[in-house]
Amino acid sequence: MQIDEELTLKKLEVFLAFMRSGTLSKAAAELKTSNVSVHRAIHSLESALRCPLFKHEGRNLVPLDSAYVLEERALHIVKDVLETVRQTREAAGFSAERFKLGALYSLTIKTVPQLIMGLKLRRSELNIDLILGSNVDLLYKLKNMELDAILVSLNESVIDQGCEQVSLFSDDIFLAVPAESPFAQQDDVDLSDLRDATFITLTQGFATHQDGNRVFELAGFEPKVAMQVNDIFTLLSMVNSGVGYALLPSRVAMVYESRVKLIPLQARYHLQQHIGAVFLKAKERDPNLLALLAECRMYARRVLERSGSPGSKVETATPFP
C-alpha cells in the first residue's frame, strides 16, 4: 500500500486542531487561517485516506470512530516527527540544548565569563560546555563538529575557507617577570638585554608561543627555554617561582597581580594578538551561535569604549587577515 501524496503532516496538524477545538472557526483561529482552508484540508484528508472521518449534522462536523482512531495515531506521528527534526538538527549542531564553546585558557580570566553570562541571559535554557585548548587544537575540534564556536587568536593558524571570524579585541605582548626582578621597576624593557636569561613558553600550537617566537626574532636571538607548559596559568606560576621569564598578553595581568609584573616591551618589539570568535559558515544561522555572536559584538563595543586603558585596544579593522 502506498501513501497518497495528499496525505501530509500539515493536513494532520489541521485535523488535530479541529479535533481539539471542535469547530471550524476555533481551529481556523488557532491556526491563523480561514474556515474554508480548515474545511478544505479535512475534506482532502478524507479523500487521501479513502474513508469518511466526519458526518454532517446541520452545519456541524461530528467525528466518526475513524476520526478518533486517526486522532490517536496522528498525535504520535506529529510528536515523533517533531522529535526527529529536533534530534536531526541537534546532531548537526543547530539550536541544540547544549552549546560547546572552545576557548584559550587566558580568556577564562575575564572574556569567557562575560560572554557566557550574556549568552545565558539570551538563552536561559541553554547548557554550555567549555573546552579549553590551543588555537590549533580548538580549530581541529571546530572543523570536526566537536565545538560550535571557538574564542582564539585570529592569526594564520585559524584561517579556513569554511570558517568566519568576528573580532573581539587586540592585546599587547608584555614581558612577565617576578615582582622582585630588577626589570619590574622599569617603564619598558629592551628584550635584547635578556638574551642570556631563561624563559618559559607555552607548547607549540598556542598563539602565545608563536607570537613569542616572532618577538624573539625581532630581538635577534633564540631564547634559552627552561620549560614548555600546556596552559598559561602554569606558566605564570613558574614565572612567580623564579623559574624564568615569559612573553604574555596583557589580559593575564590580574593573575598573580602582586607577584608577577607585566612590563611593556620597547616599541621596536611591539606585537599584538587579535582575539575573536571563529565559527563554521555552515552553522551561521544557528540561533545559539547567533546569540553568542551578538554577545561578542556587544563585548567588542564595550572594549572599544574603554580603549584608552593601557594594553587593551579593540581591533577596528576587518578580522585577520
N, C-alpha and C positions, 0 to 999 in steps of 0.2 A: 504494500500500500504506500503510495507516495503522498507527501504532504502538499495540499493545494497551495499554490502561490498566493492565494488571497488570505490564507491563514497567517496573520502577522502578530508580532508581540504588541504592536501599537493597538490593534483591534482588541486583543485580550485585555490590555490596560483600560480601554474604553468600556468594555464589557464589565470588568471588575468594579469600575467607578459607578456604573449603573446599578450593579447588584448591591453596592454599599449604600447608595443614596435612595434607590427605589423609584426615582422619577427621572425623566429625560432632562428636565430643567436643572435639577440639582447636580446631575452628572455633568451637564454642559458647563455649569458654573465652576465646578471643581476643576474641570479640565481646561477652562478658559476657551471654550469653543461654543458652537451653536447647537440647539436641539436637533436640527436637521443632520448635522455631522455625526452626532451620537447615534441617532436612529439609523443613518446610512451604514455606520460601522457595524452595528449589531446585525442588521439585515445581511450585510456582506459576510459576516462571520457565520451566520446560519447557512448561507449558500456554500461557503467553504467546507463546513462540516457535513453538509448534505443532510441536515436534520433540523427540526424546529427547536428553538430554545424557549420561546415565549408563546403564550396565547393572548389574543386581544380580548379585553373586556371593556367595551366602550372605547375610550381613548387611552386606556392604560395597557401596559405590557405586564402580564403576570407570568413569573418564571415557572417553567415545567421542571420535572425531575432532571431532565438533561441539563438544564441551566445550573442546577445545584451541583451536579457532578462536575461540570466544566469549571464552575467557580472554585471548587476544592482543588482540582488539579492545576488550574491556571495560577492560583496563588503560589503554589510550589514552583511552577515553571518560571514565573516572573522573579521570584525570590532567588532561584538558582541562577538565572541569567545575570541578575544584578551582582550576585556574589562572584560569578565567573568573570564579569567585567572588572570588578574591584581587584580580584586576585591577579588577573592578567596585567592590569595597569601597575599594580604593586610590584610584580615580577620585573616589569620594565623600568621600575623606579619612578613612576608617575603618580603623584599625590598619594604616596604610601603613608601609613600611620607612623612610620619611623623615617627619620631623616639622618643620613650618615654623612657627617661633616669631618673632613680631614683638615689638619692644621699643623703649622710649625710649632714646636714646643714654646718658643719665645712669645708667640701670640696669645698664649693662655694667661699671660700676666694681666692683660687689660682688654685687648681687642676681642678675643673669643667670648669671654663672659658677657660683654656688652651686646655683641651680635646675637648670642643665644637668648639673652633676656628679651631683646626686641622681637626675635623670631617667635618666642613663646607667647608674647603678648598678641602677636598677629594670628598665631595658630596654636591656641592653648592645648588642643587635643594631640599635638604632635610630640612624639618621643624622639629625642635627639641622641644619637650615638656619636661620641667624639673620638676620633682616631688620630694619633699624633705620629709624626714621622718627618722624613726629609722631603725636599722638593721632588727628587727622583722617585722615591717610594710612593708618595701620595699621588703623583701623576699616573703611575702604573696602575694603582688601585682605581683611580677615577676612570681610566680608559677600559678597565675590566669590569665596570659597573659595580664595583665594591663600595664606591663612595658616590654621593650625589653632588658634592662640590668640595673644593679644597681652597684653603687660605694659605698662600705661599708667596715666595719672592718671584716677581714677574721677570724672570731672566730667560735666557735661551733654552734652559732645561725644560721649560713648560710650554714652549711653542709647539702647537699641534693644529693641523688643519681642521680637526674635528672638535676643537675647543674654542670657547670665547673667554674673554677676560673683563673684569671690572676692577678698576684701581681703587685702593683704599687710602694709602698714604706712602710717603717716602721717608726713609730713615738713614741718618748718617752713621758711618762706621767710626768707632772710637777705640782707643787703647784701654783695656781693662787692667787695672793694677791694684795690688793690696793697698789699703788705706795708709799703711806705714811706709810705702815706697816713696823714694825721693821724687818720682815723677808725679805723685798725687798732688803736689803743690804747684805744678806748672800750669800755665794757661793753655799751652799746647805742646805737642811732642814732635820732635824730628825723628821719625821712625828709624832712620839710618843710624841713630845713636844706639839702637838696640840690636845691632847685627850680631852681637855676641851673647845676647840674652836668650833665655829658654822660653819657649812658647807652648801653649796648649791649644789644640784646634778640635773642631768637630770632624767627624769622619767624612769621606767623600760622599757626595750626593746631597749634602746640606748646602744651602745657598751661602751661608756664612763662611763655610770652608772655601768655596770658590771665590767669594769676594775677598777673603783674606789673602788668597794667593795673588789676586790682582794688585792689592795694596803692596804686598811684599815685592812684586815685580817693579812697581813704581819706585820703591825704596832701593832697588838694585841689589837685593840679597835674598837668599833662601834661608828661612828661619830654622833654628835648631828646635825641633819638635820633641818634647819630652813625652807627650801623651796625646792620643786622639780619643775622644769620647763621643757617645751617641746622643747626648742631649745637652742643651745649653745650661741647665741648672747644675749638672755635674761639673761642667766646665767652670762655672762661676765659683763653685765650691773649691775647685782645685786652685783657682786664682787666689781666693781668700786664704787658702792654706799656704800660699807662697810657693807652690809647685812651679809656677811660671806665669807669664803674661798672656793676654789673648786679645784678638781683634773682634769686637762685638758691636751689634747695633744698639742705638741709644735706648730702645724700648725696654731693655733689660735693666735699666738704671736703678729701679726701685728694689731689685733683688739684692740682698746683702748691701743695702744702700750705705750703711755706716762702715762697712768693712771692705767693700770693693768700690773703687772710683773709676769712672769713665772719663778719660782725658781726651780732648779733641786732638786730632792729628793736624799737622800743618797743612795749609791749603793745597800744596802740591800732591798730597796723598788723598785728597778728598774723594770719597766714593759713597754712593747711596744705594740702598736696597729699595726697590719699588714693590710694595706689598699689595696684593689684591686677591680677588676670588677668581677661580678658574672652574669652568663647568662645561659639560658636553653640549654642543649645539643641538643635538637630537633631543635634549630634555629642556630646552629653553622656555617651553610653555608650561612646564610642570608647576602647579600652584605653590608647592612647598619651596621650590627653587626661586620662584618669582618673589616670594615673601622674604627669603634670605637676601636676594639682590636688592630689594627695596631697603632693607636694613643697612646693607653695605653702602648704598648711595647716601643714606642719611648720615652714617658714620663718617664718610668722606667729607661731607659738608661741615660736620661739627669740627673735624680736624682742621679743615680749611679756615674756619673762623678763629681757631687757636693757633694758626700757623706762625704767629710771632714767637711762640715758645721755642727755646733752643733745641736743636737736634731733631725736630719733628716737623716736616713740611709735606704738604699734600702734593701729589703728582697731579698737575693741572693739564698736562698734555694727554694725548691718547695713550692707551695701555701699551706697555713694551711689547715689541719694539715698534 
